[in-house]
């Protein structure tokens, strides 16, 4: 279990608390990486193409110190985690895909989302997180028809890597185990498609414990037989949410012409759409080994999840009402406990 990790400012930057960066820490960590350059896509039989894998000790194995005493793994369940965008920076050409052998990017991915999000799911003892040729963040904001064409191509290449990784996992690793799909942001862009292609009304659906597709809108009409999770113990279903400051829904969401799945990550119960600070058992923010209890509320609105400004040090400096990067971390313990609850329910169903 990893107790000592580099300072993670990933969440704090997004919440406008800090201006500094982790670049120096990631640069030092990058010296520990050696990833073979892929000429025609990653070879997932090579462990260096996995950010998390049961055969290696990686940041997703870490457990926050306050949770270690009660930590138990259920190695009969697998998690396939698709990490969010870590390929950022205005200096990159529009919509290009990342070099999968980039050691700096690998370190940044492993010690930000894999550590701070992937670790949430390590109660299922076998966690797989592929490296993939993620598209640059700019692909989400095309300004011209040419940009749109480039963005579509970039996302397609990234998805084909994720798909190849999942196919390799199914053929070589799964061996009939139950599966949890977990993702955030760009990971969910690909996760929505992966769940549709491999699980929806397919034989593999019977192995789906749940899909946590977070940070990107999930239209339930995409799926034929997979539904939203309405109760904490429901299985074979989808949980999804996007977090904003109470009272704020961005215009692009107001203009969405489709329904979306919105799950309350404090209650996981459709009949209890609002939960107070007291229901929050702990977030994991910039200090991985400290739980921030009661850090955020959770209230379902039409298409998003609202919370009052999170109760964190320096919160008066937070001006950005978009809490996207804290979608998991503001509700870390509650989501982790729900993963355990759904795994137990799945087994009790006699699968």
C-alpha positions as semicolon CSV with decimal commas, in nm:
position;residue;x (nm);y (nm);z (nm)
1;X;0,000;0,000;0,000
2;X;0,141;0,335;-0,104
3;X;0,152;0,573;0,192
4;X;0,394;0,829;0,055
5;X;0,299;0,986;-0,275
6;X;0,399;1,309;-0,450
7;X;0,183;1,610;-0,373
8;X;-0,118;1,604;-0,603
9;X;-0,248;1,944;-0,712
10;X;-0,469;1,805;-0,988
11;X;-0,796;1,865;-0,803
12;X;-0,689;2,192;-0,648
13;X;-0,593;2,345;-0,980
14;X;-0,935;2,272;-1,123
15;X;-1,103;2,430;-0,820
16;X;-0,887;2,740;-0,859
17;X;-0,723;2,699;-0,520
18;X;-0,368;2,683;-0,646
19;X;-0,177;2,820;-0,940
20;X;0,138;2,609;-0,914
21;X;0,188;2,278;-1,093
22;X;0,316;1,928;-1,031
23;X;0,535;1,928;-1,338
24;X;0,860;1,893;-1,145
25;X;0,727;1,598;-0,944
26;X;0,602;1,422;-1,255
27;X;0,929;1,494;-1,436
28;X;1,123;1,322;-1,158
29;X;0,887;1,026;-1,156
30;X;0,914;0,996;-1,533
31;X;1,273;0,877;-1,498
32;X;1,133;0,550;-1,357
33;X;0,931;0,474;-1,671
34;X;1,038;0,285;-1,978
35;X;0,756;0,229;-2,224
36;X;0,824;0,076;-2,563
37;X;0,721;0,298;-2,852
38;X;0,433;0,142;-3,044
39;X;0,448;0,163;-3,421
40;X;0,095;0,034;-3,485
41;X;-0,083;0,076;-3,155
42;X;-0,007;-0,052;-2,805
43;X;0,067;-0,417;-2,739
44;X;-0,135;-0,496;-2,428
45;X;0,056;-0,817;-2,363
46;X;0,336;-0,578;-2,256
47;X;0,271;-0,464;-1,897
48;X;0,426;-0,124;-1,965
49;X;0,108;-0,038;-2,157
50;X;-0,099;-0,071;-1,840
51;X;-0,120;0,212;-1,586
52;X;-0,275;-0,039;-1,346
53;X;-0,264;-0,417;-1,357
54;X;-0,281;-0,694;-1,094
55;X;0,063;-0,815;-1,198
56;X;0,231;-0,486;-1,108
57;X;0,239;-0,266;-0,800
58;X;0,100;0,068;-0,911
59;X;-0,064;0,380;-0,759
60;X;-0,413;0,230;-0,785
61;X;-0,309;-0,015;-0,509
62;X;-0,284;0,274;-0,264
63;X;-0,530;0,309;0,023
64;X;-0,579;0,635;0,218
65;X;-0,436;0,589;0,568
66;X;-0,770;0,628;0,754
67;X;-0,920;0,346;0,545
68;X;-0,639;0,094;0,571
69;X;-0,761;-0,077;0,890
70;X;-1,088;-0,177;0,724
71;X;-0,945;-0,246;0,380
72;X;-1,039;-0,580;0,225
73;X;-1,003;-0,694;-0,134
74;X;-1,252;-0,904;-0,323
75;X;-1,030;-1,066;-0,585
76;X;-1,326;-1,239;-0,750
77;X;-1,432;-0,912;-0,917
78;X;-1,242;-0,717;-1,183
79;X;-1,244;-0,344;-1,251
80;X;-1,165;-0,198;-1,591
81;X;-1,082;0,169;-1,533
82;X;-1,055;0,419;-1,820
83;X;-0,865;0,726;-1,705
84;X;-0,958;1,087;-1,794
85;X;-0,762;1,332;-2,005
86;X;-0,415;1,414;-1,879
87;X;-0,293;1,538;-2,218
88;X;-0,326;1,912;-2,168
89;X;-0,151;2,231;-2,273
90;X;-0,219;2,496;-2,536
91;X;0,111;2,429;-2,714
92;X;-0,019;2,108;-2,877
93;X;-0,174;2,103;-3,227
94;X;-0,552;2,075;-3,223
95;X;-0,699;1,735;-3,148
96;X;-0,380;1,535;-3,172
97;X;-0,336;1,206;-2,986
98;X;-0,079;1,151;-2,712
99;X;0,240;0,954;-2,761
100;X;0,173;0,646;-2,551
101;X;0,545;0,607;-2,478
102;X;0,569;0,957;-2,322
103;X;0,713;0,888;-1,975
104;X;0,610;1,228;-1,835
105;X;0,249;1,172;-1,940
106;X;0,256;0,821;-1,795
107;X;0,376;0,953;-1,459
108;X;0,116;1,230;-1,464
109;X;-0,159;0,978;-1,540
110;X;-0,048;0,729;-1,277
111;X;-0,003;0,978;-0,993
112;X;-0,314;1,185;-1,058
113;X;-0,625;0,998;-1,185
114;X;-0,498;0,642;-1,137
115;X;-0,399;0,723;-0,779
116;X;-0,683;0,957;-0,685
117;X;-0,966;0,790;-0,879
118;X;-0,856;0,437;-0,965
119;X;-0,767;0,362;-0,603
120;X;-1,129;0,417;-0,509
121;X;-1,209;0,087;-0,682
122;X;-0,929;-0,128;-0,540
123;X;-1,172;-0,295;-0,299
124;X;-1,218;-0,513;-0,605
125;X;-0,870;-0,660;-0,594
126;X;-0,805;-0,686;-0,968
127;X;-0,792;-0,345;-1,136
128;X;-0,694;-0,289;-1,498
129;X;-0,629;0,058;-1,642
130;X;-0,485;0,071;-1,994
131;X;-0,263;0,342;-2,127
132;X;-0,413;0,465;-2,452
133;X;-0,343;0,729;-2,712
134;X;-0,579;0,977;-2,549
135;X;-0,684;1,278;-2,747
136;X;-0,569;1,623;-2,644
137;X;-0,818;1,822;-2,434
138;X;-0,871;2,066;-2,725
139;X;-1,070;1,801;-2,914
140;X;-1,364;1,872;-2,682
141;X;-1,382;2,232;-2,809
142;X;-1,381;2,233;-3,192
143;X;-1,432;2,578;-3,340
144;X;-1,453;2,489;-3,709
145;X;-1,570;2,205;-3,932
146;X;-1,206;2,107;-3,981
147;X;-1,156;2,095;-3,605
148;X;-1,462;1,873;-3,572
149;X;-1,327;1,629;-3,830
150;X;-0,990;1,616;-3,653
151;X;-1,157;1,569;-3,315
152;X;-1,369;1,278;-3,438
153;X;-1,060;1,107;-3,578
154;X;-0,865;1,164;-3,256
155;X;-1,141;1,020;-3,037
156;X;-1,177;0,723;-3,271
157;X;-0,807;0,639;-3,243
158;X;-0,822;0,668;-2,864
159;X;-1,129;0,444;-2,847
160;X;-0,969;0,178;-3,066
161;X;-0,686;0,154;-2,809
162;X;-0,935;0,122;-2,522
163;X;-1,127;-0,141;-2,716
164;X;-0,809;-0,334;-2,795
165;X;-0,711;-0,328;-2,426
166;X;-1,054;-0,455;-2,321
167;X;-1,047;-0,731;-2,583
168;X;-0,704;-0,837;-2,460
169;X;-0,831;-0,834;-2,102
170;X;-1,133;-1,046;-2,193
171;X;-0,927;-1,299;-2,385
172;X;-0,641;-1,331;-2,138
173;X;-0,739;-1,207;-1,792
174;X;-1,112;-1,216;-1,716
175;X;-1,184;-1,591;-1,707
176;X;-1,553;-1,534;-1,639
177;X;-1,519;-1,296;-1,343
178;X;-1,775;-1,022;-1,272
179;X;-1,673;-0,684;-1,414
180;X;-1,704;-0,324;-1,300
181;X;-1,649;-0,057;-1,565
182;X;-1,527;0,272;-1,417
183;X;-1,431;0,592;-1,595
184;X;-1,413;0,967;-1,579
185;X;-1,427;1,247;-1,835
186;X;-1,256;1,135;-2,160
187;X;-1,253;0,788;-2,008
188;X;-1,633;0,806;-1,996
189;X;-1,651;0,924;-2,355
190;X;-1,496;0,587;-2,440
191;X;-1,670;0,398;-2,158
192;X;-2,017;0,484;-2,288
193;X;-1,928;0,324;-2,620
194;X;-1,751;0,028;-2,462
195;X;-2,052;-0,061;-2,246
196;X;-2,281;-0,032;-2,549
197;X;-2,062;-0,244;-2,772
198;X;-1,966;-0,522;-2,530
199;X;-2,244;-0,540;-2,269
200;X;-2,576;-0,397;-2,384
201;X;-2,801;-0,688;-2,476
202;X;-2,488;-0,904;-2,514
203;X;-2,391;-1,226;-2,330
204;X;-2,131;-1,028;-2,130
205;X;-2,409;-0,824;-1,968
206;X;-2,463;-1,099;-1,711
207;X;-2,108;-1,031;-1,581
208;X;-2,163;-0,657;-1,535
209;X;-2,175;-0,560;-1,167
210;X;-2,216;-0,191;-1,257
211;X;-2,071;0,081;-1,476
212;X;-1,961;0,406;-1,311
213;X;-1,955;0,638;-1,613
214;X;-1,884;0,975;-1,453
215;X;-1,817;1,330;-1,573
216;X;-1,968;1,307;-1,922
217;X;-2,345;1,301;-2,000
218;X;-2,486;0,950;-2,042
219;X;-2,804;0,932;-2,247
220;X;-3,001;0,629;-2,125
221;X;-3,159;0,591;-2,468
222;X;-2,820;0,481;-2,603
223;X;-2,882;0,146;-2,437
224;X;-3,138;-0,121;-2,518
225;X;-3,132;-0,326;-2,199
226;X;-2,895;-0,156;-1,953
227;X;-3,068;0,092;-1,724
228;X;-2,968;0,361;-1,476
229;X;-2,893;0,243;-1,122
230;X;-3,194;0,347;-0,912
231;X;-3,095;0,179;-0,583
232;X;-2,764;0,119;-0,402
233;X;-2,777;-0,258;-0,452
234;X;-2,897;-0,270;-0,811
235;X;-2,656;-0,447;-1,046
236;X;-2,595;-0,452;-1,419
237;X;-2,675;-0,081;-1,434
238;X;-2,512;0,260;-1,486
239;X;-2,420;0,533;-1,236
240;X;-2,331;0,877;-1,371
241;X;-2,311;1,236;-1,251
242;X;-2,156;1,576;-1,326
243;X;-2,085;1,809;-1,032
244;X;-2,143;2,186;-1,025
245;X;-2,192;2,454;-0,766
246;X;-2,550;2,477;-0,642
247;X;-2,752;2,710;-0,862
248;X;-2,526;2,679;-1,166
249;X;-2,593;2,479;-1,480
250;X;-2,373;2,579;-1,774
251;X;-2,550;2,690;-2,094
252;X;-2,425;2,395;-2,299
253;X;-2,596;2,157;-2,055
254;X;-2,915;2,364;-2,054
255;X;-2,916;2,323;-2,433
256;X;-2,874;1,945;-2,432
257;X;-3,162;1,789;-2,624
258;X;-3,158;1,452;-2,449
259;X;-3,214;1,310;-2,104
260;X;-2,914;1,208;-1,895
261;X;-2,850;0,971;-1,609
262;X;-2,789;1,158;-1,282
263;X;-2,695;0,952;-0,977
264;X;-2,659;1,092;-0,626
265;X;-2,317;0,961;-0,510
266;X;-2,408;1,003;-0,143
267;X;-2,730;0,801;-0,151
268;X;-2,725;0,606;-0,481
269;X;-3,100;0,602;-0,443
270;X;-3,335;0,761;-0,696
271;X;-3,597;0,813;-0,423
272;X;-3,347;1,018;-0,216
273;X;-3,225;1,282;-0,462
274;X;-3,071;1,515;-0,200
275;X;-2,819;1,452;0,076
276;X;-2,662;1,688;0,330
277;X;-2,301;1,741;0,433
278;X;-2,350;1,484;0,710
279;X;-2,411;1,207;0,459
280;X;-2,066;1,261;0,307
281;X;-1,831;1,010;0,475
282;X;-1,520;1,161;0,329
283;X;-1,358;1,306;0,022
284;X;-0,996;1,255;-0,079
285;X;-0,853;1,579;-0,212
286;X;-0,497;1,709;-0,229
287;X;-0,378;1,503;0,068
288;X;-0,431;1,139;-0,027
289;X;-0,393;1,019;0,332
290;X;-0,653;1,252;0,482
291;X;-1,031;1,222;0,461
292;X;-1,226;1,545;0,425
293;X;-1,552;1,445;0,596
294;X;-1,865;1,636;0,504
295;X;-1,679;1,811;0,226
296;X;-1,971;1,831;-0,016
297;X;-2,346;1,791;-0,041
298;X;-2,521;1,619;-0,330
299;X;-2,850;1,726;-0,488
300;X;-2,984;1,598;-0,817
301;X;-3,125;1,860;-1,050
302;X;-3,258;1,811;-1,401
303;X;-2,927;1,713;-1,562
304;X;-2,646;1,768;-1,311
305;X;-2,545;1,719;-0,951
306;X;-2,529;2,028;-0,731
307;X;-2,339;2,097;-0,412
308;X;-2,282;2,414;-0,219
309;X;-1,922;2,531;-0,231
310;X;-1,710;2,243;-0,090
311;X;-1,591;2,282;0,268
312;X;-1,218;2,290;0,208
313;X;-0,935;2,513;0,323
314;X;-0,927;2,828;0,112
315;X;-1,274;2,770;-0,030
316;X;-1,331;3,145;-0,043
317;X;-1,080;3,150;-0,330
318;X;-1,282;2,905;-0,538
319;X;-1,447;3,100;-0,818
320;X;-1,504;2,825;-1,073
321;X;-1,853;2,670;-1,028
322;X;-1,751;2,363;-1,231
323;X;-1,637;2,085;-0,995
324;X;-1,583;1,835;-1,276
325;X;-1,243;1,717;-1,163
326;X;-1,380;1,644;-0,815
327;X;-1,666;1,424;-0,939
328;X;-1,520;1,119;-0,765
329;X;-1,294;1,278;-0,505
330;X;-1,558;1,487;-0,332
331;X;-1,751;1,163;-0,264
332;X;-1,462;0,915;-0,240
333;X;-1,568;0,708;0,063
334;X;-1,937;0,690;-0,028
335;X;-1,859;0,572;-0,380
336;X;-1,606;0,321;-0,248
337;X;-1,863;0,177;-0,006
338;X;-2,119;0,157;-0,284
339;X;-1,876;-0,048;-0,495
340;X;-1,853;-0,295;-0,205
341;X;-2,232;-0,296;-0,167
342;X;-2,292;-0,371;-0,535
343;X;-2,031;-0,648;-0,541
344;X;-2,203;-0,819;-0,246
345;X;-2,545;-0,775;-0,408
346;X;-2,419;-0,924;-0,732
347;X;-2,295;-1,234;-0,550
348;X;-2,616;-1,264;-0,351
349;X;-2,807;-1,272;-0,678
350;X;-2,639;-1,604;-0,747
351;X;-2,450;-1,517;-1,064
